[in-house]
Amino acid sequence: MKADIYQNSFEYYETPGYQLKFWLIKIFEDQLKEISGKDYFRIADINFAYHNSWLIDELRTRGAHIKTQDWAMVNEKNKEITERIHSTREDD
């Protein structure tokens, strides 16, 4: 797959994530064209979702504590986040 991505001139994007994203857009647009017989389909964006919405919520909460300069709560939130990350890791 990586070789195919490079062959399709996506190597000018710095990260493999962007390369994958634009490669998938091309694949999906090609399939839509093949299925419909028309070339007017364009995919604007692809977003990848992960099982870490709790982390985003916790980081927002931590950010609110940073804004109010409540450093004790920032440290507590950091501790909670670290503990949860370590407890949910699959590579242990």
C-alpha positions as CSV (number, residue, x, y, z in Angstrom):
1,M,0.0,0.0,0.0
2,K,2.8,2.4,0.9
3,A,4.4,1.9,-2.5
4,D,1.1,2.6,-4.2
5,I,0.7,5.8,-2.2
6,Y,4.2,6.9,-3.4
7,Q,3.5,6.0,-7.0
8,N,0.4,8.2,-6.9
9,S,2.6,11.3,-6.1
10,F,1.5,11.8,-2.5
11,E,5.0,11.8,-1.2
12,Y,5.1,15.6,-1.0
13,Y,3.1,15.5,2.1
14,E,5.3,15.4,5.2
15,T,3.5,12.8,7.3
16,P,2.3,9.3,6.4
17,G,-1.1,10.3,7.8
18,Y,-1.6,12.9,5.2
19,Q,-0.3,10.6,2.5
20,L,-2.8,8.0,3.5
21,K,-5.7,10.5,3.7
22,F,-5.1,11.8,0.2
23,W,-4.6,8.3,-1.2
24,L,-7.9,7.2,0.3
25,I,-9.6,10.3,-1.2
26,K,-8.3,9.4,-4.6
27,I,-9.4,5.7,-4.3
28,F,-12.9,6.7,-3.2
29,E,-13.3,9.3,-5.9
30,D,-12.1,6.7,-8.5
31,Q,-14.6,4.2,-7.2
32,L,-17.4,6.7,-7.3
33,K,-16.5,7.6,-10.9
34,E,-16.5,3.9,-11.9
35,I,-19.8,3.2,-10.2
36,S,-21.7,6.3,-11.5
37,G,-20.0,6.8,-14.8
38,K,-19.7,10.5,-13.9
39,D,-16.7,12.5,-12.9
40,Y,-18.3,15.2,-10.8
41,F,-17.8,13.6,-7.3
42,R,-15.2,15.2,-5.0
43,I,-14.5,14.2,-1.5
44,A,-13.7,17.3,0.6
45,D,-12.3,15.6,3.7
46,I,-11.7,12.4,5.5
47,N,-11.5,12.3,9.3
48,F,-10.1,9.4,11.3
49,A,-11.7,8.6,14.6
50,Y,-10.1,6.9,17.5
51,H,-11.3,5.4,20.8
52,N,-9.9,8.2,22.8
53,S,-12.7,10.8,23.1
54,W,-12.2,10.6,26.8
55,L,-8.7,12.0,26.3
56,I,-9.9,14.9,24.3
57,D,-12.4,15.8,27.0
58,E,-9.8,15.5,29.7
59,L,-7.4,17.7,27.8
60,R,-10.1,20.3,27.4
61,T,-10.7,20.2,31.2
62,R,-6.9,20.5,31.8
63,G,-6.8,23.5,29.4
64,A,-9.5,25.2,31.4
65,H,-7.3,24.8,34.5
66,I,-4.3,26.2,32.6
67,K,-6.3,29.2,31.6
68,T,-7.3,30.0,35.2
69,Q,-3.7,29.1,36.3
70,D,-4.9,26.5,38.7
71,W,-1.7,24.6,38.7
72,A,-2.7,22.1,41.4
73,M,-5.6,21.0,39.3
74,V,-3.4,20.9,36.2
75,N,-1.1,18.5,38.0
76,E,-4.0,16.4,39.3
77,K,-5.5,16.2,35.8
78,N,-2.1,15.2,34.4
79,K,-1.8,12.5,36.9
80,E,-5.3,11.2,36.1
81,I,-4.6,11.2,32.4
82,T,-1.3,9.4,32.8
83,E,-2.8,6.8,35.0
84,R,-5.7,6.1,32.6
85,I,-3.4,5.9,29.6
86,H,-1.1,3.4,31.4
87,S,-4.1,1.4,32.6
88,T,-5.6,1.1,29.1
89,R,-2.5,0.4,27.1
90,E,-2.7,-2.8,25.1
91,D,1.1,-3.4,24.8
92,D,1.6,-4.3,28.4
